[in-house]
């Protein structure tokens, strides 16, 4: 009898163990194999340990300074103009949708346009998210998912088409050739594919990039000087995007080899909506603008220069000291 009871007890214990094992197998967390298992990121600083080069480039970029930049603060009235918040501290682009205007976030605004804004992929029905990348990497900490939309110009449009920059690009030969935003603004490191793309986000603050975008020429014609500015390399109008930007042409006589004060000639700029008395004079891609100098003082030797201003409100554009708030892009001389 004791043998039978012992056997029954053993059978009961084995049944309990089997049941417990079944419950464990049912409720055990599944292996990390999909986007839903990616880490939930709360700061771009979390990207630094795995992506130190990309993080350092981004940290030095104007994307990273989008919220704290002094010029932005001044032009937005310290973000009292709340429309500016959308693009200077945006929610992830993939969250609001490719080509749609981004929405503002309420946290981490000091990080500006950060890693999360461009790379975070929302996952339906989950508090976690995925990470958009150029190729899948299931064993990496963030488990990036290959997302071709990340490199499309429409991806940049959520912020950069507010002033029609992407729309301008669509009309160019660059677009027809499949040359998009990242080809100029995020070039391959070292100029070669395979090394990843530069996350410095080169733009109007990069003087070398600006110099490659436009050409300046001047010649004598019919008793006066004709200045030509050609948009040779920008995949959009020049200058574009921020309507606070302007490019000004100045000239000055050089008497006995010594320059005199600069004289303002022409401004390239797209006005804000409230500036109803200012014409739009942006220079479209591939086009040339001819500007005559009809002044007796131009009959002798002169210099002509193109300056770029990122914040053209501080002084009258005709102020003869453009160097104090603008950067010299090109300068040419014209002999008598």
C-alpha positions in Angstrom: 0.0 0.0 0.0 2.8 2.4 0.8 4.4 1.6 -2.5 1.2 2.5 -4.3 0.9 5.7 -2.4 4.5 6.6 -3.1 4.0 6.0 -6.8 0.9 8.2 -6.7 2.8 11.0 -4.9 5.6 10.8 -7.4 3.2 11.0 -10.3 1.5 14.1 -8.7 4.8 15.9 -8.2 5.8 15.2 -11.9 2.5 16.6 -13.0 3.0 19.8 -11.0 6.5 20.2 -12.4 5.2 19.6 -16.0 2.4 22.1 -15.5 4.8 24.7 -14.1 7.2 24.2 -17.0 4.3 24.7 -19.4 3.3 27.9 -17.7 6.8 29.2 -17.8 7.0 28.4 -21.6 3.8 30.3 -22.1 4.6 33.4 -20.2 8.4 33.6 -20.8 9.4 36.8 -22.8 10.0 36.1 -26.4 13.5 36.6 -27.9 14.3 40.0 -29.3 13.7 39.6 -33.0 11.6 42.5 -34.0 11.2 46.3 -33.8 9.0 45.9 -30.8 11.9 44.7 -28.8 14.1 47.7 -29.6 15.2 49.9 -26.7 13.0 52.9 -25.9 15.2 56.0 -26.3 14.6 59.0 -24.1 17.7 61.1 -25.2 20.1 61.3 -28.1 22.9 60.9 -25.5 22.1 57.2 -25.4 23.3 56.9 -29.0 26.8 58.1 -28.2 28.4 54.9 -26.8 27.7 52.9 -30.0 27.9 55.8 -32.5 30.6 58.1 -31.2 31.6 59.5 -34.6 28.0 60.2 -35.7 27.2 61.7 -32.3 30.2 64.0 -32.3 29.3 65.2 -35.8 25.7 65.8 -34.9 26.7 67.5 -31.6 28.7 70.1 -33.7 25.9 70.6 -36.2 23.3 73.3 -36.4 20.6 70.6 -36.1 21.9 70.1 -32.5 21.8 73.9 -31.9 18.4 74.4 -33.4 16.9 75.2 -30.1 19.7 77.2 -28.4 21.1 79.2 -31.4 21.1 82.9 -30.5 19.9 84.0 -33.9 17.0 81.6 -33.8 16.1 82.8 -30.3 16.1 86.4 -31.5 14.2 85.8 -34.7 11.5 83.7 -32.9 11.2 86.1 -30.0 12.6 83.4 -27.7 10.0 81.0 -29.3 7.1 83.2 -28.4 6.4 82.6 -32.1 5.3 79.0 -31.3 5.2 78.1 -35.0 9.0 77.9 -34.9 9.0 75.2 -32.2 7.7 72.6 -34.6 10.9 72.4 -36.6 13.4 73.4 -33.9 12.3 70.7 -31.4 10.3 68.2 -33.5 8.7 64.9 -32.7 10.1 62.0 -34.8 9.5 62.6 -38.5 8.2 59.0 -38.9 5.6 59.7 -36.2 4.0 62.6 -38.0 4.6 61.1 -41.5 7.0 61.6 -44.4 6.4 64.9 -46.2 4.0 66.2 -43.5 4.8 69.2 -41.3 6.4 67.9 -38.1 4.8 68.5 -34.7 6.5 70.0 -31.7 7.6 67.9 -28.7 7.3 69.0 -25.1 10.5 67.4 -23.7 14.3 67.5 -24.5 13.9 70.7 -26.5 17.5 71.6 -25.8 18.6 68.7 -28.0 17.1 70.5 -31.0 16.8 68.3 -34.1 18.2 65.2 -32.6 19.0 61.6 -33.4 15.5 60.5 -32.2 13.8 63.1 -34.4 15.2 61.5 -37.6 15.7 57.8 -36.6 12.9 56.8 -34.3 10.2 54.5 -35.7 7.0 54.3 -33.9 5.5 50.8 -33.5 1.7 50.5 -33.3 0.4 49.1 -30.1 3.7 49.3 -28.3 5.3 51.7 -25.9 8.6 50.9 -27.5 9.9 51.9 -30.9 12.2 50.9 -33.6 15.1 52.6 -35.2 15.4 53.5 -38.8 18.8 52.8 -40.4 20.3 52.3 -43.8 20.7 48.5 -43.2 19.3 46.0 -40.7 21.4 45.0 -37.8 19.4 42.6 -35.5 22.2 42.1 -33.0 22.9 45.8 -32.4 21.6 47.4 -29.2 19.1 49.5 -31.2 18.3 46.8 -33.8 18.0 49.2 -36.7 15.6 48.5 -39.5 16.5 49.2 -43.1 14.3 52.2 -44.0 14.8 53.6 -47.5 12.6 56.7 -46.8 15.3 57.9 -44.5 17.4 59.1 -47.4 14.6 60.6 -49.5 14.4 64.4 -49.9 10.7 64.1 -48.9 11.9 63.0 -45.5 13.6 66.4 -45.0 10.5 68.2 -46.2 8.7 68.0 -42.9 10.9 70.9 -41.7 12.7 72.1 -44.8 9.7 72.5 -47.1 8.1 75.1 -44.9 9.7 77.7 -47.1 9.4 75.5 -50.3 13.0 74.3 -50.4 12.1 70.7 -51.3 9.5 72.0 -53.7 12.3 74.1 -55.4 14.5 71.1 -55.6 11.9 69.1 -57.5 12.1 71.5 -60.4 15.9 71.1 -60.8 18.0 68.9 -63.0 19.5 67.6 -59.7 16.2 66.0 -58.9 15.9 64.6 -62.4 19.3 62.9 -61.9 18.3 61.5 -58.5 20.6 63.8 -56.6 18.9 64.6 -53.3 19.3 66.6 -50.1 21.7 64.2 -48.4 24.1 64.1 -51.4 25.2 67.7 -50.7 24.3 68.1 -47.0 25.3 64.7 -45.7 28.1 63.6 -48.1 29.9 60.3 -47.7 32.8 60.6 -45.3 36.0 61.0 -47.2 34.0 61.4 -50.4 33.6 57.6 -50.8 30.7 55.3 -50.2 31.0 52.7 -47.4 32.3 55.1 -44.7 28.8 56.3 -43.7 27.4 59.8 -44.2 28.6 62.9 -42.4 26.1 64.0 -39.7 27.5 67.5 -39.5 24.6 68.5 -41.7 26.5 71.0 -43.9 24.4 74.1 -44.8 24.5 77.8 -45.0 26.9 78.1 -42.1 29.5 76.1 -44.2 31.2 78.8 -46.3 32.8 76.3 -48.6 29.5 74.8 -49.5 28.0 78.2 -50.1 31.0 79.1 -52.4 30.3 76.0 -54.5 26.7 76.9 -54.8 27.0 80.2 -56.6 29.4 82.0 -59.0 30.1 85.7 -59.2 31.2 87.5 -62.4 31.5 91.1 -63.6 32.3 92.6 -66.9 32.2 95.9 -68.8 29.5 96.3 -71.4 28.3 99.3 -73.2 29.8 101.9 -70.9 28.7 100.3 -67.7 29.5 97.2 -65.6 27.3 94.1 -65.6 27.4 91.9 -62.5 26.3 88.3 -62.9 25.4 85.9 -60.1 24.7 82.3 -61.2 23.3 79.5 -59.1 25.7 76.8 -60.3 25.6 74.2 -57.5 22.6 74.6 -55.1 19.8 72.1 -55.6 17.3 74.8 -54.8 17.0 78.6 -54.8 19.7 80.7 -53.4 19.6 81.5 -50.5 16.8 79.3 -49.3 15.0 77.9 -46.3 15.3 80.5 -43.5 13.7 83.7 -44.7 16.0 85.6 -42.4 18.8 84.9 -44.8 19.9 87.1 -47.6 22.7 87.4 -50.1 23.8 91.0 -50.9 25.9 92.3 -53.8 28.1 95.2 -53.0 30.6 97.1 -55.1 33.2 99.9 -54.5 35.7 101.9 -56.5 39.4 101.2 -55.9 41.3 104.5 -56.2 45.1 104.2 -56.5 44.8 100.6 -55.4 43.0 101.5 -52.1 39.4 100.4 -51.6 36.7 102.8 -50.6 33.4 102.2 -48.8 31.2 99.4 -50.1 28.1 100.4 -52.0 25.0 98.2 -51.9 23.7 97.0 -55.2 21.2 94.1 -54.9 19.7 91.6 -52.4 18.6 88.0 -52.9 15.9 87.2 -50.4 12.4 85.7 -49.9 10.4 87.9 -47.5 8.2 86.7 -44.6 4.4 86.8 -45.1 4.1 90.1 -43.2 6.7 91.8 -45.3 4.3 92.7 -48.1 6.4 95.5 -49.5 9.5 93.3 -50.2 9.8 91.4 -53.5 10.9 87.8 -53.6 14.3 87.9 -55.4 15.7 84.3 -54.7 17.9 82.9 -57.5 16.5 79.6 -58.8 18.9 76.7 -59.5 20.7 76.8 -62.9 19.7 80.5 -63.4 21.8 83.6 -63.8 20.8 87.1 -62.6 22.4 90.1 -64.4 22.6 93.3 -62.4 24.0 96.5 -64.0 26.0 99.1 -62.2 25.1 102.5 -63.8 27.2 104.9 -61.9 29.9 107.2 -63.1 32.2 106.1 -60.3 32.2 102.6 -61.8 34.1 103.8 -64.9 37.4 103.2 -63.1 38.7 100.1 -61.3 36.2 98.6 -59.0 35.6 95.5 -56.8 32.4 93.6 -56.7 31.5 91.2 -53.8 28.8 88.8 -52.7 28.1 88.6 -49.0 25.8 86.1 -47.2 23.8 87.3 -44.2 22.1 84.7 -42.0 20.3 87.5 -40.0 19.7 90.5 -42.2 17.6 92.5 -39.8 20.2 94.0 -37.6 21.3 96.7 -40.1 20.0 98.5 -43.2 21.1 96.3 -46.1 22.8 99.4 -47.6 25.1 99.8 -44.7 28.6 100.1 -46.1 30.1 97.7 -43.6 28.7 94.3 -44.6 31.7 92.5 -43.1 30.4 93.3 -39.6 27.4 90.9 -39.9 27.9 89.0 -43.1 30.4 86.5 -44.6 32.2 87.2 -47.8 31.4 84.5 -50.4 33.1 85.8 -53.6 34.9 88.9 -54.7 36.0 90.0 -58.3 37.9 92.9 -59.7 37.0 94.9 -62.8 39.6 97.0 -64.5 38.8 100.3 -66.4 
